[in-house]
Amino acid sequence: MRYLSLHIFYVFSYTITGDDMDNQLYNTIRRGFLPVVIFGLLAHFFYEWSNHNFLMGLFFPVNESTWEHMKLIFIPMLLWTIFLALRFPESRDCVISGFLTGLLLGTAAIPVLFYTYSGVLGKHLIAIDILVYLIGMLTSFYTGWRLTKSCHLKPYTRLLEILVYLALLCFVVFSVYPPELGIFQSI
């Protein structure tokens, strides 16, 4: 565990040199990790705290299904990506392509990791569920940072935007009309 925490610290603390990325962008991303994680954790309760407000239910979990818990990464990371794109317009396409990819990978990590560990153990545990969430967030931020820094996916920015719009549409529609599949069932 000590090695993991040291590695995480290293990933988010190395010094940027040369023409890589603007230090201000890097520092903003690094400082944003904890607030975005906390926002996502609190988002678990927004629907309940809003007295089951319909609009809140479109964007925040309405039940204990795996699908609804994917929103805990998707929505905070989407808001974070929009913030970064507005805050750093000179790096807009690199930020958007990098962080939308991170958002999609981190969101996809939730069901993959959840069903893998719960399938192996035969049950789910809240401590491991939280760890799955944190791994998803780390995946999102790390992927977002690395792809923003390299800007390799800049030519695919519009495609990534379309994929995220479609995912957002699915979250909205399936919150109201969930299909009869296991991922949509409360656990």
Secondary structure, DSSP 8 states (H G I E B T S, - for coil): -HHHHHHHHHHTT----TTS--HHHHHHHHHHHHHHHHHHHHHTTHHHHTTS-HHHHHHS-SSSBHHHHHHHHHHHHHHHHHHHHHH-GGGHHHHHHHHHHHHHHHHHHHHHHHHHHHHHHSS--HHHHHHHHHHHHHHHHHHHHHHHHH-TTGGGHHHHHHHHHHHHHHHHHHHHS--SSGGGSB-
